[in-house]
Amino acid sequence: MSIKTVGVIGAGTMGNGIAQVCAVAGLKVIMQDIADAQLQQGVDTIAGSLDRMIKKEKISAADKQKALSNITTATPLEALSDVDIVIEAATENESLKLEIFQQLDNIARKDAILASNTSSISLTRIAGATQSAERVIGMHFMNPVPMMALVEIIRALQTSDETYSRVHQLSEQIGKVPVEAKDSPGFVGNRILIPMINEAIFTLHEGIASAEAIDQVLKLGMAHPMGPLALADLIGLDTCLSVTRVLHEGFGDSKYRPCVLLEQMVDAGYLGRKSGRGFFRYD
């Protein structure tokens, strides 16, 4: 059964990016968040992203208008009661996600797929919060969603083959490359990426080099398009800390322990680009 309607929970960076790629692919999208102001900001972000695509001649002005017309917004979760798939992109907080999936289990159609964009939390645990765990799956998009080709598809222990097949097909339909990963802390991408970022923070914390120098080494010496500290600022230091803690708790290995500087930065509210300051300033 093909997917034609998509519900996206969360209008933030990941949510509006997911909504955008689905709408550009011709799917009808309902983007849900708890406040109208956040929804409007999400729609404005999508419009700005589409404008940049027009300037790069990747789409036309008519394509932009068609994509925007495919997106509606709503504050009640009940607005997603008749979509083919719900993709949850709420804050990376386990208790919040479990609560959302418990509600979705009662709200969504019984044949609807319930997907999470979680970057590190166990899909098996999320699925276990529902009475229909076989339809729960992970769709971990990369940031920024419109530009990054990868989608990690994570099966919960309970996920059915049909659910996986439909999500694999949807990923290709919206122009992404699906890669299957087992349900393990951090999956593949963040299990490798976040420890690298954390080690870069240790290197800064120990005074080995400046933030600028650390990023230059990775960009010029390893051909990374962006240094690890600038990347941490883009991801959000609170998100980096959350994923690091999931890895540390999940594996019980001290090599995943978060650097104290990362914890202090988050405590200080220096969260990266979204707060205007992280390892670099964004005034």
Stockholm file with secondary structure:
# STOCKHOLM 1.0

chainA/1-283         MSIKTVGVIGAGTMGNGIAQVCAVAGLKVIMQDIADAQLQQGVDTIAGSLDRMIKKEKISAADKQKALSNITTATPLEALSDVDIVIEAATENESLKLEIFQQLDNIARKDAILASNTSSISLTRIAGATQSAERVIGMHFMNPVPMMALVEIIRALQTSDETYSRVHQLSEQIGKVPVEAKDSPGFVGNRILIPMINEAIFTLHEGIASAEAIDQVLKLGMAHPMGPLALADLIGLDTCLSVTRVLHEGFGDSKYRPCVLLEQMVDAGYLGRKSGRGFFRYD
#=GR chainA/1-283 SS CCCCEEEEECCSHHHHHHHHHHHHTTCEEEEECSCHHHHHHHHHHHHHHHHHHHHTTSSCHHHHHHHHHTEEEESSGGGGTTCSEEEECCCSCHHHHHHHHHHHHHHSCTTCEEEECCSSSCHHHHHHTSSCGGGEEEEEECSSTTTCCEEEEEECTTCCHHHHHHHHHHHHHTTCEEEEECSCTTTTHHHHHHHHHHHHHHHHHTTSSCHHHHHHIIIIIHCCSSCHHHHHHHHCHHHHHHHHHHHHHHHCCGGGCCCHHHHHHHHTTCCBGGGTBSSSBCC
#=GC SS_cons         CCCCEEEEECCSHHHHHHHHHHHHTTCEEEEECSCHHHHHHHHHHHHHHHHHHHHTTSSCHHHHHHHHHTEEEESSGGGGTTCSEEEECCCSCHHHHHHHHHHHHHHSCTTCEEEECCSSSCHHHHHHTSSCGGGEEEEEECSSTTTCCEEEEEECTTCCHHHHHHHHHHHHHTTCEEEEECSCTTTTHHHHHHHHHHHHHHHHHTTSSCHHHHHHIIIIIHCCSSCHHHHHHHHCHHHHHHHHHHHHHHHCCGGGCCCHHHHHHHHTTCCBGGGTBSSSBCC
//
